[in-house]
Amino acid sequence: MPAIFPPPVLRRALARPFIPPTPRLAIDGYWRAHPLRADRLARALAAASGAPKGWTWRLTKRRNDGLPATFRMPPAPFRERAFALGPGACCICGQPVYRFGWHVDLWNAGANRRAVWHAACVIAWEFWTAPSDFVQVLKRLQARRCGESGKRLLKSAEVDHRLPLYRVWGEHRDTEWPQLLAFWGAPNLQVINRDAHAAKCASEADHRRGRREALSLAGSRG
Ligand SMILES: [Zn+2]
């Protein structure tokens, strides 16, 4: 055990029935147990970096430039080849990565030249890209009430983006990064019962159909 170690991580590690065998595993376990904190921290770190100059949110069908292929993926400028910072900086938030993937240099050892992810940003990325895996945490956050109807959440309840991601791409594309990331994080996530989810998806489909029709009308006029 290193002489200096983040106190909340140490407290949690020592309270486990099986104490994590390495400092790195203790830190990973800490963030896995606190995905909402990881989500907030990753967005705060990204805010300290800001978007690189000249970056805009773009999608691509090509494989090799690091751009996302779909608007379902959170925009991550530092994962794109053109804006990559290289080892020692986190590819998600752009801030330096220190020992054990920590985000503060508690050891005064400088950036870890082999690391490209914060331990917290690994979990934040999982949370943003696969929020269904965190349904239990989100249910607790809502005191087990459906985000749409307020009724008790059933076992089959599903994770939903309050503002659907196709609308984020369609209507909020120019929101500054990293404020954009909040659409993938806890602020835009809710757990809703399946019937409420089906009703919401149907009204979103109507909304999309309406927009397509309006667009094709505009197109046929001019
Ligand atoms: Zn990071």
Residues whose N, C-alpha, C, O or C-beta is under 5 A from the ligand:
A	BS01	ZN	C90 I92 C93 G94 H118 C121
